Amino acid sequence: MKAHAGILAVVTVVALAATTGCHLYHVETIVENQTGGPIQLLEVDYPSASFGVNSLAAGAEYHYRIQLRGSGPLKVQYTGSDGRKTMAEGPILAELQEGRIEIVLLPGGHAEFHPTLLTP
């Protein structure tokens, strides 16, 4: 009988979460390499976490979906084809934002950030 009570509790919690409008907020992140050469050790830091990839070819894109916890700046760092490490800081992101942000890595260590974010 105790096993049935445990299963009933789990089903109740899942049903309650579904009916109360539990919503997960995600930001689709696209990093585009327009530096003119391949890059290495790409890392994107955002509030409470980070993601990255070992290499990204010239003209290539990397897609990653993030969930924000807390608030803070978006930061990008990578090593260019010339061996120089580049860092750039983007917009401030906040918990509960959702939408999309494009990060375009440009020649000379420059970067553009194109956020399309909504806050409830």
C-alpha positions in Angstrom: 0.0 0.0 0.0 2.9 2.4 0.7 4.2 2.0 -2.9 0.8 3.1 -4.2 0.9 6.2 -2.0 4.4 7.1 -3.3 3.3 6.7 -6.9 0.1 8.8 -6.2 2.2 11.5 -4.6 4.5 11.7 -7.7 1.6 11.8 -10.1 -0.1 14.5 -8.0 3.0 16.7 -8.0 3.5 16.3 -11.8 -0.2 17.1 -12.4 -0.1 20.1 -10.1 3.0 21.5 -11.9 1.3 21.0 -15.3 -1.9 22.8 -14.2 -0.3 25.7 -12.5 1.4 26.9 -15.6 5.0 26.0 -14.8 7.0 27.6 -17.5 10.7 27.2 -18.2 12.4 30.3 -19.6 15.0 29.6 -22.3 17.3 31.8 -24.4 18.4 30.4 -27.8 22.0 31.5 -28.2 23.8 31.5 -31.6 27.5 32.3 -31.9 28.6 33.1 -35.4 32.3 33.1 -36.3 32.9 36.0 -38.8 36.5 36.6 -37.7 37.9 35.4 -41.1 39.6 32.4 -39.6 38.9 29.4 -37.3 38.8 30.0 -33.6 39.7 27.7 -30.7 38.5 27.4 -27.1 35.2 29.4 -27.4 33.6 30.0 -24.0 30.4 31.9 -23.4 29.7 32.9 -19.7 26.2 33.9 -18.6 24.7 34.2 -15.1 25.3 31.1 -13.1 26.8 28.9 -16.0 28.8 28.7 -19.2 29.1 26.7 -22.4 31.7 26.4 -25.1 33.2 24.4 -27.9 36.8 23.5 -28.7 36.8 24.9 -32.2 34.6 26.8 -34.6 35.4 27.1 -38.3 35.3 30.5 -40.1 31.7 31.3 -41.1 30.3 28.5 -38.8 27.6 28.9 -36.2 27.2 27.2 -32.8 23.7 27.0 -31.3 23.1 26.5 -27.6 20.0 26.8 -25.4 20.5 28.4 -22.0 18.3 28.9 -18.9 19.1 32.0 -16.9 19.5 31.9 -13.1 20.3 35.3 -11.5 21.5 38.3 -13.5 24.8 39.5 -14.9 26.7 40.2 -18.1 27.1 37.8 -21.0 30.8 37.3 -21.7 32.6 35.7 -24.6 36.2 34.6 -24.9 38.1 32.6 -27.5 41.5 32.2 -29.1 41.8 33.5 -32.6 43.6 31.9 -35.5 46.6 34.2 -34.7 46.9 32.7 -31.2 45.6 35.8 -29.5 43.0 35.5 -26.7 40.0 37.7 -27.1 37.4 38.7 -24.6 34.2 40.7 -25.1 31.3 41.6 -22.8 27.7 41.8 -23.9 24.4 42.8 -22.4 23.2 42.2 -18.9 20.9 39.2 -18.7 18.3 38.5 -16.1 16.5 35.5 -14.7 13.1 34.9 -16.4 14.2 36.4 -19.7 13.5 34.3 -22.8 14.0 34.6 -26.5 17.2 34.7 -28.6 20.6 36.3 -28.6 23.0 36.3 -31.5 26.7 36.8 -30.9 28.7 37.7 -34.0 32.4 37.4 -33.6 34.2 39.9 -35.9 37.8 40.5 -37.1 40.1 42.4 -34.8 38.7 41.0 -31.6 35.3 42.8 -31.9 31.9 41.3 -31.2 28.3 42.3 -31.8 25.5 41.2 -29.6 21.9 41.1 -31.0 19.5 40.2 -28.2 15.8 39.7 -28.8 14.7 39.0 -25.2 11.4 39.3 -23.4 10.9 39.7 -19.7 7.5 38.7 -18.2 
